[in-house]
């Protein structure tokens, strides 16, 4: 592709290279991604509407699950429509303003999800380890405060990080070697030393990935000890269903993210990271509703009540 200008910040667009190295895959990827995107929209909207309409699901668990579904809906929508547009034809461009907006919301919603998954693990910890005090601990006002804190922390951190990223002068070509605007790919366009930005990215990743993961594992360590002391087989199965679903979602989200942001960058890793990013931006949000609703007795009963 031609070098349009010496400074990308003076242009009104970027070129998202995406999967242009594999043109024979673009039609297949378009169909597969569209299917997963539709599943994500339908599945998460189903959870949000069901949790809102059925009073029996007005519990902390389903309140946080609804928040997670809203995050997933917005998270996928921040990048997937643009990806589908780029896969559907030769035009791979994205305007500079849209790139900034996409980066901001992608970081904000991803960070919010990390914090929200911690909050959900704390809810499970309170339910299993402090059952007699659960309603006092997880008071509706406290639940709303935790949800607001998750959203505010994610969007505030993203604002600072996005401004820091776009303050770096971008020189030479304006081709982003990914299917969406993300920090590492944009920093590779810089003509100055970006060690400060890379350090900031590492710190942000640690705060919103490593620390939440440690807190989640700590919660489940306490839950595991409580479960081992259980005498009731029914209680054990119920805990396993609810906590197992959450642990699966945590694994599907955190493992791919860590593979991208905590490995040393190499030329070969750039192409590999595109497919890893595709997994946690397309596949994981579509699986979350299935994981939480599959074999979920509360959801089945809620559907039955609404359809009678």
C-alpha positions in Angstrom: 0.0 0.0 0.0 1.2 3.5 -0.8 2.7 5.7 1.8 0.1 8.5 1.9 1.7 10.8 4.4 4.7 11.2 6.7 2.6 11.7 9.8 -0.4 9.5 10.4 -1.9 12.1 12.9 -2.3 14.5 10.0 -4.4 12.0 8.1 -8.1 11.4 8.7 -7.9 7.6 8.5 -5.9 4.5 9.3 -5.7 1.2 7.3 -6.6 -1.9 9.4 -4.5 -4.7 7.8 -6.5 -7.3 9.7 -6.4 -10.6 7.9 -5.4 -9.2 4.5 -2.4 -11.6 4.5 -5.0 -14.4 4.1 -7.5 -13.1 1.5 -8.8 -16.6 0.9 -10.0 -16.7 4.6 -11.8 -13.4 4.6 -15.2 -14.7 3.3 -15.1 -17.6 5.8 -14.1 -15.3 8.6 -16.9 -12.9 7.7 -19.5 -15.6 7.9 -18.2 -17.2 11.1 -17.7 -13.9 12.9 -21.2 -12.7 11.9 -22.7 -15.9 13.3 -20.9 -15.4 16.6 -21.8 -11.8 16.7 -25.5 -12.5 16.3 -25.3 -15.2 19.0 -23.6 -12.7 21.3 -26.4 -10.1 20.7 -29.2 -12.6 21.1 -27.7 -14.4 24.1 -26.8 -11.4 26.1 -30.0 -9.5 25.3 -31.9 -12.7 26.5 -30.1 -12.6 29.8 -30.6 -8.8 30.3 -34.3 -9.0 29.5 -35.0 -12.1 31.5 -33.2 -10.8 34.6 -35.2 -7.6 34.3 -38.6 -9.1 33.8 -38.5 -12.0 36.3 -38.6 -10.8 39.9 -37.1 -14.2 41.1 -33.9 -13.2 39.3 -33.6 -9.9 41.1 -30.6 -11.2 43.0 -27.0 -9.9 43.2 -25.8 -12.8 41.0 -28.1 -12.0 38.1 -27.7 -8.2 38.7 -23.9 -8.6 38.1 -24.6 -11.1 35.3 -26.8 -8.5 33.5 -24.0 -6.0 33.9 -21.6 -8.5 32.4 -24.0 -9.0 29.4 -24.2 -5.3 28.8 -20.4 -5.1 28.9 -20.1 -8.0 26.4 -22.7 -6.4 24.1 -20.8 -3.1 24.0 -17.4 -4.8 24.0 -18.1 -6.8 20.8 -19.9 -3.9 19.1 -16.9 -1.6 19.6 -14.9 -3.7 17.1 -16.9 -6.4 15.3 -19.0 -4.2 13.0 -15.9 -2.5 11.7 -14.2 -5.8 11.3 -17.2 -7.2 9.3 -17.2 -4.1 7.1 -13.4 -4.5 6.4 -13.9 -8.2 5.6 -16.7 -7.6 3.2 -14.7 -5.7 0.6 -11.4 -4.1 -0.3 -11.9 -1.0 1.9 -9.8 -1.6 5.1 -9.9 2.0 6.3 -11.1 3.5 9.6 -11.3 7.2 10.3 -8.8 8.7 12.8 -11.7 9.7 15.1 -13.4 6.3 14.9 -10.0 4.7 15.7 -9.7 6.9 18.8 -13.2 6.1 19.9 -12.8 2.4 19.2 -9.5 2.2 21.3 -11.2 4.1 24.2 -14.2 1.9 24.4 -12.3 -1.3 23.8 -10.0 -0.5 26.7 -12.8 0.8 28.9 -15.1 -2.1 28.4 -12.3 -4.7 28.7 -11.1 -3.1 32.0 -14.7 -2.9 33.3 -15.1 -6.6 32.6 -12.0 -7.5 34.5 -13.2 -5.6 37.6 -16.7 -7.0 37.2 -15.5 -10.6 37.1 -13.7 -9.9 40.5 -17.0 -8.5 41.9 -18.8 -11.6 40.7 -16.3 -13.8 42.4 -16.7 -11.9 45.6 -20.5 -12.4 45.4 -19.9 -16.1 45.0 -17.5 -16.0 48.0 -20.1 -14.3 50.1 -22.9 -16.7 49.1 -20.8 -19.8 49.8 -18.6 -18.8 52.7 -20.9 -16.3 54.5 -24.4 -17.7 53.7 -26.0 -16.4 57.0 -24.8 -12.9 56.4 -25.1 -12.9 52.6 -28.2 -10.7 52.3 -26.6 -8.2 54.7 -23.2 -8.2 52.9 -24.7 -8.1 49.4 -27.2 -5.3 50.1 -28.7 -3.9 46.9 -27.1 -0.5 47.6 -23.7 -2.1 48.0 -24.2 -4.2 44.8 -25.0 -1.0 42.8 -21.9 0.7 44.3 -19.7 -2.2 43.2 -21.2 -2.1 39.7 -20.7 1.6 39.4 -17.1 1.3 40.7 -16.5 -1.4 38.0 -17.7 0.9 35.2 -16.1 4.1 36.5 -12.7 2.5 37.1 -12.6 1.0 33.6 -13.7 4.1 31.8 -11.4 6.4 33.8 -8.3 4.3 33.3 -9.1 4.0 29.6 -9.4 7.8 29.2 -5.9 8.3 30.6 -4.4 5.5 28.7 -6.0 6.4 25.4 -4.9 10.0 25.7 -1.3 8.9 26.5 -1.4 6.6 23.4 -2.6 9.1 20.9 -0.3 11.8 22.3 2.6 9.8 20.7 3.6 11.1 17.3 2.8 8.5 14.6 5.2 8.6 11.7 5.5 7.0 8.2 2.7 4.7 7.0 -0.6 4.6 8.8 -1.2 0.9 8.5 -2.4 -0.8 11.7 -1.3 -4.4 11.8 -4.5 -5.7 13.4 -8.2 -5.8 12.8 -9.0 -3.1 15.3 -7.3 -0.1 16.9 -5.3 -1.4 19.9 -2.4 0.0 21.8 0.5 -2.3 20.8 -0.3 -2.0 17.1 -0.6 1.8 17.3 2.7 2.1 19.2 4.5 0.3 16.4 3.6 3.2 14.1 5.5 5.7 16.3 8.8 7.3 15.2 10.0 8.0 18.8 11.0 5.8 21.7 7.8 4.3 23.2 9.3 2.6 26.3 7.3 4.9 28.6 4.1 3.9 26.8 5.0 0.2 26.9 5.7 0.5 30.6 2.3 2.2 31.1 0.7 -0.6 29.2 2.4 -3.2 31.4 1.3 -1.4 34.6 -2.3 -1.1 33.3 -2.3 -4.7 32.3 -1.1 -5.7 35.8 -3.7 -3.5 37.5 -6.6 -4.7 35.4 -5.5 -8.3 34.6 -3.0 -9.7 37.1 -4.5 -8.1 40.3 -8.1 -9.1 39.4 -7.0 -12.7 38.6 -5.2 -12.9 42.0 -8.3 -11.7 43.8 -10.5 -14.1 41.9 -8.3 -17.1 42.6 -8.1 -16.0 46.3 -11.9 -16.0 46.4 -12.2 -19.4 44.9 -9.5 -20.7 47.2 -11.7 -19.8 50.1 -14.8 -21.2 48.3 -12.9 -24.5 47.6 -12.1 -24.9 51.3 -15.8 -24.2 52.2 -17.0 -26.7 49.6 -14.7 -29.4 51.0 -16.3 -29.0 54.4 -19.8 -29.4 53.0 -21.8 -32.5 54.0 -24.6 -32.0 51.5 -24.2 -33.4 48.0 -27.0 -31.2 46.7 -25.3 -28.1 48.1 -22.0 -29.1 46.6 -23.6 -29.6 43.1 -25.3 -26.2 43.3 -22.0 -24.4 44.3 -20.2 -26.3 41.5 -22.8 -25.2 38.9 -22.7 -21.5 39.8 -19.0 -21.2 40.6 -17.9 -23.5 37.7 -19.7 -21.3 35.2 -18.0 -18.2 36.5 -14.6 -19.9 36.6 -15.0 -21.0 33.0 -15.8 -17.4 31.9 -12.8 -16.1 33.8 -10.5 -18.6 32.1 -11.9 -17.9 28.6 -11.3 -14.2 29.1 -8.1 -13.9 31.1 -6.0 -16.6 29.4 -6.1 -15.1 25.9 -5.6 -11.6 27.2 -2.5 -12.6 29.1 -1.2 -14.4 26.1 -1.2 -11.1 24.2 -0.2 -8.5 26.8 2.3 -10.5 28.7 4.5 -12.1 26.0 7.5 -10.5 24.4 6.6 -9.0 21.0 8.1 -10.8 18.0 7.3 -10.6 14.3 5.7 -14.1 14.4 3.6 -13.2 17.4 1.8 -10.3 15.6 -0.1 -12.6 13.3 -0.8 -15.1 16.1 -2.1 -12.4 18.4 -4.7 -11.5 15.8 -6.4 -14.9 16.1 -6.0 -14.8 19.9 -7.7 -11.4 20.0 -10.4 -12.7 17.7 -11.1 -15.4 20.3 -11.7 -13.1 23.3 -13.4 -10.4 21.3 -15.7 -12.6 19.2 -16.0 -16.1 20.7 -15.8 -15.5 24.5 -18.7 -13.0 24.6 -20.9 -15.4 22.7 -20.1 -18.3 25.0 -20.8 -16.4 28.3 -24.6 -16.5 28.0 -24.5 -20.2 27.1 -22.2 -21.0 30.0 -24.4 -19.2 32.5 -27.7 -20.4 31.2 -26.9 -24.0 30.2 -28.3 -26.4 32.8 -29.3 -23.4 34.9 -32.4 -24.3 36.8 -33.2 -20.7 37.8 -33.1 -19.6 34.1 -35.3 -22.5 32.9 -37.9 -21.7 35.6 -37.8 -18.0 34.8 -38.4 -18.8 31.1 -41.3 -21.1 32.0 -42.9 -18.5 34.2 -42.7 -15.9 31.5 -44.1 -18.1 28.8 -47.0 -19.5 30.7 
